Amino acid sequence: MVIFYYITIGRELALEDDVNEDYTMEKTSNSPPVKENMTITPVALRTEVTKALVAGSGAVGKTTLVRVLKDCKSLNQSNHIQEYHRTPFIELETVKVERVGGTGSSGIFLLVDVAGQLDLPIHALRDFSRLALGSVELVFLVFSAENVQSLLDLKDWVALIKTQYKEIPGKTLRFVLIQNKCDLGSRIDSELVSAFLASEPMVSIYFEVSCMSGEGIPELQSWLVENVS
């Protein structure tokens, strides 16, 4: 925790006649001398940034999730039209996540969004792991409610991450499982999700969200602030 100080200068009239001639304040013959009293007020500012990887197959809504977290608005609440954006390699986005309906607490996250195709000739996780995974403390495992294969593919993502990740002293890598696009009316069978959770003990929590309607986003935001930042 870094402590910054704001210095408030209080001025009061002085009764003494012997005022330092080097005093920089402009004086007139009729104005009394002035001296300064300084009051120091400590202001604590959070400076820690949590680096998190956003992992998952293409078209599951990883980049859209990052945008919704950054804007604190669902797609339905946004004024601009959201077009499909395919991440070609890697994108970094700094996001301030606030606890909705709470005390106003917030956390700063550096979200690492990588290409959803692991079979690319060059992939950030495999070939630039220091950039993509260096200092990462949290991994979002994102799959789509309309695509069962995107859940099954997360096994390959977890295996690659575990292979390339270098542990941070004093830190434990955690995973968050996120089923996105839950507004489409169909969801992955709960037994398949439960089986995945049972096979991956590093998964801390599971969310069902919709970037379109905003469903589940406030719960995700609150968890991030309370348990990570």
VOBA-1610 file (N, C-alpha, C; in pm, whole numbers, padded with zeros to 5 digits, always signed):
BEGIN
Met+00085-00119+00000Met+00000+00000+00000Met+00088+00124+00000Val+00065+00211-00093Val+00143+00333-00103Val+00061+00446-00043Ile+00122+00529+00042Ile+00053+00641+00105Ile+00099+00771+00041Phe+00004+00845-00014Phe+00033+00976-00068Phe-00019+01080+00031Tyr+00041+01196+00031Tyr+00000+01301+00123Tyr-00042+01425+00046Tyr-00160+01473+00077Tyr-00200+01603+00029Tyr-00166+01704+00138Ile-00104+01815+00102Ile-00061+01915+00200Ile-00154+02035+00191Thr-00222+02061+00300Thr-00313+02175+00307Thr-00246+02286+00385Ile-00235+02402+00326Ile-00166+02514+00389Ile-00268+02606+00453Gly-00256+02625+00587Gly-00345+02715+00658Gly-00270+02843+00690Arg-00332+02954+00666Arg-00266+03083+00688Arg-00332+03155+00805Glu-00251+03218+00885Glu-00306+03299+00993Glu-00219+03423+01012Leu-00280+03523+01060Leu-00208+03648+01082Leu-00110+03631+01197Ala+00008+03687+01178Ala+00110+03679+01282Ala+00121+03813+01353Leu+00148+03808+01481Leu+00161+03930+01560Leu+00303+03980+01562Glu+00397+03892+01522Glu+00538+03932+01529Glu+00569+04033+01419Asp+00663+04122+01449Asp+00706+04221+01351Asp+00825+04172+01270Asp+00897+04075+01329Asp+01020+04031+01262Asp+00988+03913+01171Val+00952+03941+01051Val+00920+03839+00953Val+01039+03823+00859Asn+01068+03699+00821Asn+01182+03671+00734Asn+01168+03748+00602Glu+01271+03817+00564Glu+01266+03899+00442Glu+01259+03814+00317Asp+01299+03683+00329Asp+01297+03596+00212Asp+01159+03537+00186Tyr+01065+03568+00272Tyr+00930+03515+00255Tyr+00874+03563+00121Thr+00823+03471+00042Thr+00793+03501-00098Thr+00657+03567-00119Met+00574+03569-00019Met+00442+03627-00039Met+00452+03779-00049Glu+00378+03835-00142Glu+00380+03979-00160Glu+00318+04048-00039Lys+00384+04154+00013Lys+00335+04225+00131Lys+00322+04373+00097Thr+00228+04436+00162Thr+00214+04580+00150Thr+00245+04642+00285Ser+00263+04774+00287Ser+00301+04842+00410Ser+00190+04836+00513Asn+00063+04818+00468Asn-00049+04818+00560Asn-00095+04678+00600Ser-00039+04574+00535Ser-00084+04439+00568Ser+00009+04376+00670Pro-00049+04303+00767Pro+00034+04238+00869Pro+00108+04120+00810Pro+00217+04081+00870Pro+00291+03965+00820Pro+00208+03838+00833Val+00245+03739+00752Val+00171+03612+00749Val+00268+03499+00772Lys+00225+03399+00846Lys+00305+03277+00857Lys+00216+03158+00823Glu+00275+03047+00789Glu+00199+02932+00741Glu+00199+02820+00844Asn+00083+02760+00864Asn+00070+02636+00940Asn+00036+02526+00842Met+00107+02416+00845Met+00086+02308+00749Met+00016+02191+00816Thr-00096+02148+00757Thr-00169+02031+00805Thr-00155+01920+00703Ile-00100+01807+00744Ile-00075+01696+00653Ile-00183+01590+00672Thr-00256+01562+00564Thr-00364+01463+00570Thr-00326+01343+00485Pro-00310+01225+00547Pro-00275+01107+00468Pro-00393+01058+00386Val-00367+01023+00259Val-00469+00967+00172Val-00416+00836+00117Ala-00481+00727+00150Ala-00436+00595+00106Ala-00495+00565-00032Leu-00410+00529-00126Leu-00454+00494-00261Leu-00412+00351-00294Arg-00507+00274-00354Arg-00475+00139-00396Arg-00395+00143-00526Thr-00279+00083-00526Thr-00194+00087-00645Thr-00173-00051-00705Glu-00220-00156-00642Glu-00197-00291-00690Glu-00288-00322-00808Val-00231-00385-00911Val-00307-00426-01028Val-00301-00578-01037Thr-00417-00641-01053Thr-00425-00786-01066Thr-00430-00822-01213Lys-00338-00906-01256Lys-00334-00949-01395Lys-00414-01078-01410Ala-00507-01079-01506Ala-00594-01194-01527Ala-00599-01231-01674Leu-00594-01361-01702Leu-00602-01412-01838Leu-00746-01449-01870Val-00792-01410-01991Val-00926-01447-02038Val-00908-01555-02143Ala-00943-01679-02109Ala-00915-01794-02194Ala-01043-01860-02242Gly-01035-01924-02358Gly-01151-01995-02412Gly-01151-01993-02564Ser-01232-02077-02622Ser-01238-02091-02767Ser-01288-01964-02835Gly-01274-01958-02966Gly-01321-01844-03042Gly-01472-01832-03038Ala-01522-01709-03042Ala-01666-01678-03051Ala-01745-01714-02926Val-01677-01727-02810Val-01750-01751-02685Val-01781-01620-02612Gly-01726-01509-02663Gly-01756-01379-02604Gly-01651-01328-02506Lys-01526-01370-02521Lys-01420-01325-02430Lys-01399-01174-02441Thr-01381-01126-02564Thr-01355-00983-02585Thr-01476-00900-02543Thr-01596-00950-02569Thr-01717-00879-02527Thr-01726-00872-02376Leu-01687-00978-02308Leu-01688-00979-02161Leu-01592-00872-02107Val-01476-00861-02167Val-01380-00758-02126Val-01440-00620-02144Arg-01507-00598-02257Arg-01567-00468-02285Arg-01679-00435-02186Val-01761-00533-02153Val-01871-00510-02058Val-01816-00478-01919Leu-01711-00548-01878Leu-01649-00519-01748Leu-01586-00380-01747Lys-01528-00341-01859Lys-01464-00209-01867Lys-01568-00097-01865Asp-01676-00114-01940Asp-01778-00009-01952Asp-01880-00011-01839Cys-01884-00122-01763Cys-01986-00139-01658Cys-02127-00127-01716Lys-02143-00172-01840Lys-02273-00169-01907Lys-02289-00297-01988Ser-02410-00350-01988Ser-02439-00463-02077Ser-02449-00413-02220Leu-02450-00503-02315Leu-02463-00462-02455Leu-02597-00393-02479Asn-02700-00436-02411Asn-02831-00372-02426Asn-02832-00229-02376Gln-02742-00199-02281Gln-02735-00064-02225Gln-02642+00027-02304Ser-02561-00030-02391Ser-02465+00049-02467Ser-02534+00114-02586Asn-02483+00229-02624Asn-02541+00302-02736Asn-02486+00257-02871His-02366+00195-02869His-02306+00157-02996His-02339+00012-03029Ile-02337-00020-03157Ile-02364-00156-03204Ile-02237-00239-03188Gln-02252-00356-03122Gln-02137-00441-03097Gln-02118-00537-03214Glu-02011-00520-03288Glu-01981-00610-03398Glu-01883-00718-03352Tyr-01890-00833-03417Tyr-01800-00942-03380Tyr-01655-00902-03405His-01573-00922-03305His-01432-00885-03313His-01349-01006-03277Arg-01273-01055-03372Arg-01188-01171-03349Arg-01050-01124-03304Thr-01007-01172-03189Thr-00874-01135-03138Thr-00768-01209-03218Pro-00684-01139-03293Pro-00588-01206-03381Pro-00471-01269-03307Phe-00433-01212-03193Phe-00316-01263-03121Phe-00331-01240-02971Ile-00315-01115-02927Ile-00329-01083-02786Ile-00366-00936-02770Glu-00453-00908-02677Glu-00492-00771-02646Glu-00491-00753-02494Leu-00442-00637-02449Leu-00436-00605-02307Leu-00529-00490-02278Glu-00607-00502-02173Glu-00703-00399-02137Glu-00702-00379-01986Thr-00682-00254-01942Thr-00689-00222-01800Thr-00832-00186-01764Val-00884-00254-01663Val-01025-00242-01628Val-01038-00213-01478Lys-01122-00114-01446Lys-01158-00088-01306Lys-01291-00156-01279Val-01288-00259-01193Val-01408-00334-01161Val-01462-00285-01028Glu-01589-00244-01027Glu-01651-00192-00906Glu-01755-00290-00852Arg-01768-00288-00720Arg-01865-00374-00653Arg-02002-00308-00664Val-02091-00369-00739Val-02222-00310-00767Val-02310-00315-00642Gly-02372-00203-00610Gly-02464-00198-00498Gly-02399-00213-00363Gly-02269-00197-00356Gly-02199-00215-00229Gly-02146-00085-00174Thr-02025-00091-00123Thr-01966+00024-00055Thr-01887+00113-00149Gly-01887+00082-00276Gly-01807+00160-00370Gly-01667+00107-00385Ser-01639-00009-00325Ser-01506-00069-00338Ser-01480-00107-00483Ser-01353-00106-00521Ser-01318-00139-00659Ser-01180-00201-00665Gly-01149-00262-00776Gly-01017-00320-00799Gly-00974-00293-00942Ile-00843-00287-00963Ile-00787-00263-01096Ile-00734-00395-01152Phe-00776-00430-01273Phe-00735-00555-01335Phe-00673-00527-01473Leu-00565-00597-01503Leu-00510-00598-01637Leu-00555-00728-01701Leu-00652-00719-01794Leu-00710-00837-01856Leu-00636-00870-01985Val-00592-00993-01997Val-00517-01041-02113Val-00611-01127-02198Asp-00647-01077-02313Asp-00740-01144-02405Asp-00657-01204-02519Val-00662-01336-02533Val-00580-01402-02636Val-00670-01468-02741Ala-00609-01501-02855Ala-00682-01565-02964Ala-00745-01695-02918Gly-00864-01723-02969Gly-00937-01841-02924Gly-00901-01970-02997Gln-00808-01964-03091Gln-00771-02082-03169Gln-00634-02130-03125Leu-00630-02238-03048Leu-00503-02288-02996Leu-00416-02353-03104Asp-00475-02388-03219Asp-00400-02455-03324Asp-00332-02358-03421Leu-00331-02229-03388Leu-00262-02132-03473Leu-00112-02163-03476Pro-00043-02131-03587Pro+00102-02156-03594Pro+00179-02090-03480Ile+00134-01970-03442Ile+00194-01898-03328Ile+00080-01855-03236His+00091-01893-03110His-00012-01854-03013His+00055-01792-02891Ala-00008-01688-02837Ala+00051-01613-02727Ala+00082-01701-02606Leu-00007-01794-02572Leu+00016-01878-02454Leu+00133-01973-02473Arg+00149-02020-02593Arg+00253-02120-02621Arg+00386-02056-02656Asp+00385-01949-02734Asp+00508-01893-02788Asp+00551-01763-02721Phe+00461-01697-02652Phe+00494-01575-02578Phe+00435-01583-02438Ser+00464-01694-02372Ser+00402-01721-02242Ser+00442-01620-02136Arg+00560-01564-02147Arg+00602-01465-02047Arg+00515-01340-02055Leu+00479-01300-02177Leu+00393-01184-02195Leu+00250-01216-02153Ala+00200-01331-02194Ala+00060-01365-02170Ala+00034-01412-02027Leu+00129-01485-01969Leu+00104-01549-01840Leu+00190-01493-01726Gly+00289-01410-01759Gly+00374-01356-01654Gly+00295-01275-01553Ser+00307-01308-01426Ser+00241-01238-01314Ser+00090-01256-01311Val+00036-01347-01392Val-00107-01373-01390Val-00146-01441-01258Glu-00253-01392-01196Glu-00303-01449-01070Glu-00438-01515-01086Leu-00507-01483-01196Leu-00644-01532-01215Leu-00666-01565-01362Val-00743-01671-01386Val-00776-01711-01523Val-00927-01724-01536Phe-00985-01649-01632Phe-01126-01666-01667Phe-01134-01776-01773Leu-01202-01884-01742Leu-01227-01990-01840Leu-01368-01970-01894Val-01378-01920-02017Val-01507-01880-02073Val-01553-01981-02177Phe-01680-02024-02166Phe-01740-02107-02271Phe-01879-02055-02300Ser-01936-02100-02411Ser-02063-02046-02458Ser-02177-02142-02430Ala-02291-02085-02390Ala-02410-02166-02361Ala-02463-02236-02486Glu-02424-02190-02603Glu-02474-02248-02727Glu-02375-02346-02791Asn-02265-02373-02722Asn-02159-02454-02783Asn-02097-02549-02680Val-02142-02673-02679Val-02090-02772-02584Val-01940-02793-02604Gln-01895-02789-02729Gln-01754-02813-02757Gln-01665-02709-02690Ser-01716-02588-02674Ser-01636-02482-02612Ser-01607-02514-02465Leu-01697-02588-02399Leu-01671-02635-02263Leu-01568-02746-02263Leu-01582-02840-02355Leu-01487-02952-02363Leu-01347-02903-02399Asp-01340-02798-02481Asp-01210-02744-02522Asp-01133-02682-02406Leu-01201-02646-02300Leu-01133-02582-02186Leu-01031-02677-02122Lys-01047-02806-02140Lys-00948-02901-02090Lys-00812-02873-02152Asp-00811-02848-02285Asp-00686-02819-02355Asp-00628-02685-02307Trp-00714-02587-02282Trp-00668-02457-02234Trp-00601-02471-02097Val-00667-02543-02008Val-00612-02560-01873Val-00479-02634-01877Ala-00471-02738-01961Ala-00347-02815-01972Ala-00232-02727-02023Leu-00259-02644-02124Leu-00155-02557-02178Leu-00114-02452-02076Ile-00211-02394-02007Ile-00179-02292-01906Ile-00092-02350-01795Lys-00127-02468-01747Lys-00049-02531-01641Lys+00093-02563-01687Thr+00108-02596-01814Thr+00241-02628-01868Thr+00329-02503-01879Gln+00269-02391-01922Gln+00346-02271-01950Gln+00358-02176-01830Tyr+00272-02191-01733Tyr+00267-02096-01622Tyr+00382-02116-01524Lys+00440-02007-01481Lys+00545-02011-01380Lys+00488-01950-01252Glu+00496-02026-01144Glu+00435-01984-01018Glu+00496-01855-00965Ile+00411-01775-00902Ile+00453-01651-00837Ile+00469-01678-00688Pro+00584-01650-00629Pro+00602-01673-00485Pro+00494-01605-00403Gly+00430-01680-00316Gly+00328-01624-00229Gly+00192-01610-00293Lys+00178-01648-00421Lys+00051-01636-00491Lys+00005-01773-00540Thr-00125-01794-00542Thr-00184-01918-00592Thr-00270-01888-00713Leu-00242-01951-00826Leu-00321-01929-00947Leu-00462-01986-00927Arg-00561-01905-00960Arg-00699-01947-00946Arg-00772-01935-01079Phe-00872-02021-01097Phe-00953-02021-01217Phe-01098-01984-01183Val-01162-01913-01275Val-01304-01881-01264Val-01373-01935-01390Leu-01470-02021-01372Leu-01543-02078-01485Leu-01665-01991-01515Ile-01678-01951-01644Ile-01786-01859-01683Ile-01858-01915-01804Gln-01989-01940-01787Gln-02074-01976-01902Gln-02138-01847-01953Asn-02103-01809-02075Asn-02151-01683-02134Asn-02266-01711-02231Lys-02334-01605-02271Lys-02445-01608-02367Lys-02565-01684-02312Cys-02590-01668-02182Cys-02702-01738-02119Cys-02837-01677-02154Asp-02836-01569-02231Asp-02961-01507-02274Asp-03022-01575-02396Leu-02950-01670-02455Leu-02994-01731-02581Leu-03101-01838-02561Gly-03134-01871-02437Gly-03242-01966-02413Gly-03198-02109-02391Ser-03075-02141-02428Ser-03024-02277-02406Ser-02896-02270-02325Arg-02883-02363-02230Arg-02763-02368-02147Arg-02704-02508-02150Ile-02574-02515-02127Ile-02507-02644-02125Ile-02561-02727-02010Asp-02576-02856-02033Asp-02626-02947-01930Asp-02546-02931-01802Ser-02617-02915-01690Ser-02552-02890-01562Ser-02459-03004-01520Glu-02490-03127-01563Glu-02404-03241-01527Glu-02268-03231-01595Leu-02265-03179-01717Leu-02137-03160-01786Leu-02054-03053-01714Val-02121-02946-01673Val-02051-02840-01600Val-01999-02893-01468Ser-02081-02969-01397Ser-02039-03026-01268Ser-01921-03120-01285Ala-01921-03197-01393Ala-01810-03289-01419Ala-01681-03214-01443Phe-01690-03102-01516Phe-01570-03021-01539Phe-01519-02962-01409Leu-01610-02910-01327Leu-01570-02851-01199Leu-01504-02955-01109Ala-01556-03077-01110Ala-01500-03184-01027Ala-01360-03223-01074Ser-01335-03210-01204Ser-01206-03250-01259Ser-01099-03142-01246Glu-01140-03018-01215Glu-01046-02907-01205Glu-01059-02839-01067Pro-00991-02890-00966Pro-01001-02834-00831Pro-00950-02691-00819Met-00875-02642-00920Met-00824-02506-00914Met-00930-02401-00947Val-01047-02447-00995Val-01157-02355-01024Val-01219-02310-00892Ser-01215-02180-00865Ser-01264-02126-00738Ser-01415-02108-00736Ile-01473-02071-00852Ile-01615-02038-00854Ile-01666-02045-00998Tyr-01797-02058-01011Tyr-01861-02071-01142Tyr-01972-01967-01156Phe-01975-01898-01273Phe-02077-01797-01300Phe-02148-01827-01431Glu-02276-01795-01436Glu-02352-01797-01561Glu-02389-01652-01592Val-02344-01602-01708Val-02361-01460-01738Val-02414-01440-01879Ser-02460-01319-01903Ser-02496-01274-02037Ser-02443-01134-02057Cys-02353-01117-02150Cys-02302-00983-02181Cys-02409-00899-02249Met-02505-00965-02310Met-02612-00892-02378Met-02709-00830-02279Ser-02760-00910-02186Ser-02859-00860-02090Ser-02798-00810-01961Gly-02675-00852-01931Gly-02611-00814-01806Gly-02633-00915-01694Glu-02705-01021-01722Glu-02730-01124-01621Glu-02599-01180-01567Gly-02587-01186-01436Gly-02470-01246-01372Gly-02347-01158-01365Ile-02345-01047-01439Ile-02228-00959-01439Ile-02206-00892-01303Pro-02311-00838-01238Pro-02289-00777-01106Pro-02231-00875-01004Glu-02276-01000-01008Glu-02223-01101-00916Glu-02076-01127-00943Leu-02039-01133-01070Leu-01899-01151-01106Leu-01815-01034-01060Gln-01863-00913-01082Gln-01791-00793-01039Gln-01769-00792-00888Ser-01874-00821-00813Ser-01863-00820-00666Ser-01764-00924-00618Trp-01768-01042-00678Trp-01673-01147-00637Trp-01529-01105-00664Leu-01504-01044-00778Leu-01368-01001-00812Leu-01316-00900-00710Val-01400-00804-00672Val-01358-00701-00579Val-01336-00758-00440Glu-01425-00848-00397Glu-01420-00900-00260Glu-01315-01008-00240Asn-01282-01082-00346Asn-01198-01200-00329Asn-01063-01194-00401Val-01046-01096-00489Val-00921-01093-00567Val-00846-00963-00546Ser-00911-00848-00566Ser-00842-00720-00564Ser-00806-00678-00422
//
